[in-house]
Amino acid sequence: MKFTILKNNLARGLGLVEKITGKNLVLPILNNVLLSTEKGFLKLITTDLEVAIIHRSMAKIDVEGEITVPVRVLSSFVNLLEDQKIDFELKNKTLWVSGKNNKTQIKGLDSKDFPIIPKIEENEWVEINAAAFCEGIAQVIDFISITQARPELTGVYLVFTANQIKIVATDSFRLAEKTLSLIHSSDKKPFEKSFILPKNAAREIVNLYAGISGNIKIYLVSNQVMFESKFTEIDNPQSQLISRLIEGDFPNYQEIVPKDFKTQVVVNQEQLQNSVKTAGIFGGRGNEITLAVDPKKNQIELFAQDSEIGETSVSIVAKIIGDKTSVCFNHRFMLDGINRAGGKEILIGLNGEGGPGVIKAGGTEDFLYILMPIKSN
């Protein structure tokens, strides 16, 4: 193997693929990156056995071949080089690196010992705007359950229909749903599928694609999924992420989504955010605050008390339709929903002290946040 590549292109690629590697004492080769040449491209491949990332960079290939080397060593070394072309040559499982002012040797491991990356058949696919998709994942990913008691809740649930995708996550206490429009799909048949993507894979999708312009394609087979972006100047895959899927059935969350509300509140987002933060200071160990809604006064009151600290009450003017009510929420969970919803106004839907609350941005329907109340004893 012998090739020449621009330092900046290689550094960027290594920065994208190295995040899923770490100190694996059982399988040291998982701490390596597989360098493989392919018709004018250098492929960088890493995997943690759950997720695999493939990134291509343009390179001048003199002799094709492949080798694996420690990714953190190569990345750290390349980042310290001057902005220049770098020459690589493989000799007896050692990668010889020649730059403007240095000559370096990095010992590698045989590529035959590197895990086989599954090949995804590119039959059914959908295409979606990369920035919007990454933003949608980022809006819900923090609400994934961290317990393994229910594995189906430890990932992001993706639901595809003929013209849209729903991105959903829940930890049983709150649930977030983001709806996005699809751009294209394969012509053979409608892409109407659903699957649960592991949390680590979801995070890497944001790391990999959040900064690109254009679209990504999503390919799905029975138990795996592949996300793919292309070069802007040529029609060739650039970055691919392949992930296994979580087995199991995601809860039928639509059953708990309220269709109507006994009380609806529209309030300024910034005022509500600051008021929840203020009340939360006195929320105690349970992070508990009470939201009291009074339609006659056109205001909501946020109340919290702690036996050791004290208590506070904050009132905000609001537009209210429906019944007078009082509901107790975890203030941290409530604040998460307000922050993710965004917008200048927040719509809160309530169904009494025992029903789930709903938080949306006023005037939009693309983001939904459901919050379970804290029931009084």
C-alpha positions in Angstrom: 0.0 0.0 0.0 1.3 3.4 -1.0 -0.6 6.7 -1.1 -0.5 10.5 -0.7 -3.2 12.5 1.1 -3.7 16.1 2.2 -3.2 16.4 6.0 -6.4 18.4 6.6 -8.5 15.7 4.8 -7.0 12.9 6.8 -7.2 14.8 10.1 -10.9 15.5 9.6 -11.6 11.9 8.7 -9.8 10.5 11.7 -11.6 13.0 13.9 -15.0 11.6 12.7 -14.2 7.9 13.0 -12.2 7.8 16.2 -15.0 8.7 18.6 -16.4 5.1 18.8 -13.0 3.6 19.7 -11.6 3.3 23.2 -9.5 1.2 25.5 -10.7 -2.3 24.6 -8.5 -4.7 26.5 -10.3 -7.8 25.3 -10.1 -7.0 21.5 -7.2 -4.5 21.1 -7.8 -4.3 17.4 -11.0 -2.4 18.1 -8.8 0.5 19.2 -7.4 0.6 15.6 -8.6 2.2 12.4 -8.6 0.2 9.2 -6.9 2.1 6.4 -8.0 0.7 3.0 -7.4 2.2 -0.5 -10.3 2.2 -3.0 -10.1 3.7 -6.5 -8.8 7.2 -5.7 -10.0 7.2 -2.1 -8.6 6.3 1.3 -11.2 4.6 3.5 -11.0 5.0 7.3 -13.0 2.3 9.1 -13.6 1.9 12.9 -16.1 -0.2 14.9 -17.1 -1.1 18.4 -19.0 -4.1 17.2 -22.4 -2.3 17.6 -21.6 0.7 15.3 -19.2 0.9 12.4 -18.1 4.2 10.7 -16.6 4.4 7.2 -15.2 7.7 5.9 -13.6 8.3 2.5 -11.1 11.0 1.7 -9.7 11.7 -1.7 -6.1 10.5 -2.1 -3.5 9.7 -4.7 -3.2 5.9 -4.7 0.0 4.4 -6.0 -0.3 0.9 -4.6 -3.5 -0.5 -3.1 -3.6 -2.3 0.2 -4.9 -2.1 3.8 -3.6 -2.1 7.4 -4.9 -1.3 10.8 -3.1 1.1 13.2 -4.0 2.6 16.6 -6.4 5.4 15.7 -5.6 7.7 18.6 -1.8 7.5 17.8 -2.4 8.2 14.1 -4.9 11.0 14.8 -2.7 12.7 17.4 0.3 12.5 15.2 -1.4 13.8 12.0 -3.0 16.8 13.9 0.5 18.0 14.9 1.8 18.0 11.4 2.1 21.1 9.3 -0.6 21.7 6.6 0.9 19.6 3.8 0.7 16.5 1.8 1.6 13.3 3.7 3.1 10.2 2.0 2.2 6.7 3.4 3.8 3.4 2.5 3.2 0.0 4.1 6.2 -2.2 4.7 5.9 -5.5 6.7 2.9 -4.4 8.8 4.5 -1.0 9.6 3.1 2.2 8.2 5.9 4.6 7.1 4.8 8.2 7.2 6.8 10.9 5.4 6.0 14.6 5.8 7.8 17.9 5.1 10.1 17.7 8.1 9.7 14.2 9.5 9.8 10.5 8.9 7.7 8.2 11.2 6.9 4.5 11.5 3.7 3.3 13.1 3.3 -0.4 13.8 0.1 -2.0 12.7 -2.0 -5.2 13.0 -3.1 -7.3 10.1 -6.3 -6.2 8.5 -7.5 -9.9 8.4 -8.0 -9.7 12.2 -10.3 -6.6 11.9 -14.0 -7.3 12.3 -16.0 -7.8 9.1 -18.2 -4.8 8.4 -21.6 -5.9 7.2 -22.6 -5.0 3.7 -26.0 -3.3 3.5 -28.0 -3.9 0.3 -29.1 -0.6 -1.1 -32.7 -1.6 -2.1 -35.1 0.4 0.1 -34.0 3.9 1.1 -35.2 7.3 2.1 -33.5 10.7 1.9 -33.7 13.4 4.4 -32.1 16.8 5.1 -29.0 16.1 7.2 -29.1 19.2 9.4 -32.8 18.7 10.2 -32.4 15.0 11.0 -29.5 15.7 13.4 -31.3 18.5 15.1 -34.3 16.2 15.5 -32.2 13.5 17.2 -30.5 16.1 19.4 -33.9 17.3 20.6 -35.0 13.9 21.9 -31.8 11.9 22.7 -31.5 13.1 26.3 -34.8 11.5 27.1 -33.7 7.9 26.4 -33.9 5.6 29.3 -30.5 4.7 31.0 -31.7 1.5 32.6 -31.3 -1.9 30.9 -34.5 -3.2 32.6 -36.4 -2.3 29.4 -33.9 -2.5 26.5 -36.6 -1.1 24.0 -36.4 2.2 25.8 -32.6 2.6 25.5 -32.6 3.9 22.0 -34.3 6.3 19.6 -37.5 5.1 18.0 -37.7 6.0 14.3 -41.1 5.7 12.5 -41.2 6.1 8.7 -44.3 6.7 6.7 -44.9 7.7 3.1 -43.8 11.3 3.5 -42.4 11.8 7.1 -40.4 10.5 9.9 -41.1 10.6 13.6 -38.1 10.6 16.0 -39.2 9.5 19.5 -37.5 8.8 22.9 -38.8 8.1 26.4 -37.6 7.1 29.8 -41.2 6.4 31.0 -41.3 9.8 32.9 -41.3 12.0 29.8 -41.5 11.4 26.1 -40.3 13.6 23.2 -41.4 13.3 19.5 -40.0 15.2 16.6 -41.7 15.1 13.2 -39.7 15.7 10.0 -40.6 15.6 6.3 -38.9 13.1 4.0 -37.4 14.4 0.8 -37.2 11.3 -1.5 -37.6 7.5 -1.2 -36.9 4.5 -3.3 -39.3 4.0 -6.2 -39.9 0.3 -5.6 -42.4 0.6 -2.7 -43.2 3.0 0.1 -40.7 3.0 2.9 -43.0 2.4 5.8 -40.9 0.9 8.6 -40.0 1.5 12.2 -37.0 0.5 14.3 -35.1 1.3 17.5 -31.6 2.8 17.0 -29.1 2.4 19.9 -28.2 5.6 21.8 -24.5 5.4 20.9 -25.4 5.2 17.2 -27.7 8.2 17.5 -25.0 10.3 19.1 -22.5 9.3 16.3 -25.0 10.3 13.7 -25.1 13.8 15.1 -21.3 13.9 15.3 -20.9 12.6 11.8 -23.6 14.6 9.9 -24.5 17.7 11.8 -21.9 19.8 10.0 -22.7 18.8 6.4 -24.9 20.5 3.9 -27.4 18.5 1.8 -29.1 15.2 2.5 -28.3 11.8 3.9 -29.8 8.5 2.8 -31.0 5.8 5.2 -30.9 2.2 4.1 -32.7 -0.5 6.2 -32.4 -4.3 6.3 -33.9 -6.7 8.8 -31.7 -6.0 11.8 -29.3 -3.3 10.7 -29.4 0.2 9.3 -27.0 2.4 7.3 -26.8 6.2 7.1 -24.9 7.7 4.2 -23.7 11.1 3.0 -22.1 11.8 -0.4 -19.4 14.1 -1.6 -20.7 17.5 -2.8 -18.6 17.5 -6.0 -18.9 13.9 -7.0 -21.6 11.2 -6.8 -19.8 8.9 -4.4 -20.4 7.9 -0.8 -18.3 9.9 1.7 -19.4 8.9 5.2 -21.4 5.8 6.2 -22.6 4.7 9.6 -23.8 1.1 10.0 -25.6 0.1 13.2 -27.3 -2.9 14.7 -30.9 -2.3 15.9 -32.4 -2.9 19.3 -34.7 -5.9 19.4 -38.1 -5.5 21.0 -41.3 -3.5 20.5 -41.4 0.2 21.4 -44.4 1.1 23.5 -47.5 2.3 21.7 -47.0 5.8 22.9 -49.8 7.2 20.8 -52.2 5.8 23.4 -51.0 8.2 26.1 -50.9 11.3 23.8 -53.9 13.4 24.8 -56.2 14.3 22.0 -58.0 17.1 24.0 -57.2 19.1 27.0 -59.3 20.3 29.9 -56.9 23.3 30.3 -54.7 25.0 27.7 -52.1 27.6 28.6 -50.1 29.9 26.2 -47.2 31.7 27.9 -44.0 33.5 27.0 -41.2 31.0 26.7 -38.5 33.1 28.3 -40.7 34.1 31.3 -41.8 30.5 31.8 -38.2 29.2 31.6 -36.9 31.7 34.2 -39.9 31.1 36.5 -39.3 27.3 36.4 -35.6 27.8 37.2 -36.5 30.1 40.1 -39.1 27.7 41.6 -36.7 24.8 41.0 -34.2 26.3 43.5 -36.7 25.4 46.2 -37.8 22.1 44.7 -36.0 20.0 47.2 -34.7 16.5 46.6 -37.7 15.5 44.5 -37.3 18.5 42.2 -41.0 19.1 42.8 -42.9 22.3 41.8 -46.6 22.9 41.5 -48.1 24.6 38.5 -51.4 26.3 39.4 -53.6 27.7 36.6 -56.3 30.2 37.1 -58.3 31.2 34.0 -60.2 34.0 35.8 -56.9 35.8 36.7 -55.2 34.9 33.3 -52.1 33.8 35.2 -50.2 30.7 36.2 -48.4 30.4 39.5 -45.3 28.2 40.1 -44.9 27.2 43.7 -42.1 25.2 45.4 -41.0 24.7 49.0 -38.2 22.9 50.9 -38.3 22.4 54.6 -34.6 23.2 54.9 -34.3 26.1 52.4 -37.6 27.9 52.2 -40.3 28.5 49.6 -41.2 30.6 46.6 -44.1 31.6 44.4 -43.8 33.0 40.9 -46.7 34.3 38.9 -46.8 34.8 35.1 -49.5 36.4 32.9 -50.8 33.8 30.4 -53.6 33.1 27.9 -55.7 30.3 29.4 -58.6 28.3 28.0 -60.5 25.8 30.1 -60.6 24.7 33.8 -58.8 25.9 36.8 -56.3 23.3 37.8 -53.1 22.5 39.8 -50.5 20.0 38.7 -47.2 18.9 40.3 -44.2 18.3 38.0 -40.5 17.6 38.2 -39.0 21.0 37.5 -35.9 19.6 35.7 -38.1 17.5 33.4 -40.4 20.5 32.8 -37.5 22.7 31.9 -36.1 20.1 29.5 -39.3 20.3 27.5 -39.5 24.1 27.5 -35.9 24.3 26.3 -36.3 21.7 23.5 -39.6 23.1 22.3 -38.1 26.5 21.6 -40.2 29.3 20.1 -41.3 32.6 21.6 -44.4 31.1 23.2 -45.0 27.8 24.9 -48.3 25.9 24.8 -49.0 23.7 27.8 -51.9 21.2 27.7 -53.2 19.8 31.0 -55.8 17.2 32.0 -56.0 17.6 35.7 -53.5 16.7 38.4 -53.3 13.0 37.3 -53.1 13.3 33.6 -50.0 13.8 31.5 -49.0 17.3 30.6 -48.0 18.3 27.0 -45.5 21.0 26.0 -45.2 22.4 22.5 -43.9 25.5 20.8 -46.8 27.8 20.1 -48.0 27.7 16.5 -46.1 24.5 15.6 -46.8 20.8 15.6 -43.5 19.3 14.8 -42.3 18.8 18.4 -44.2 17.2 21.2 -43.1 16.7 24.8 -45.2 14.7 27.2 -44.5 14.9 30.9 -46.0 12.7 33.6 -47.1 14.5 36.8 -45.9 13.8 40.3 -49.0 12.4 42.0 -49.7 13.7 45.5 -49.9 11.3 48.3 
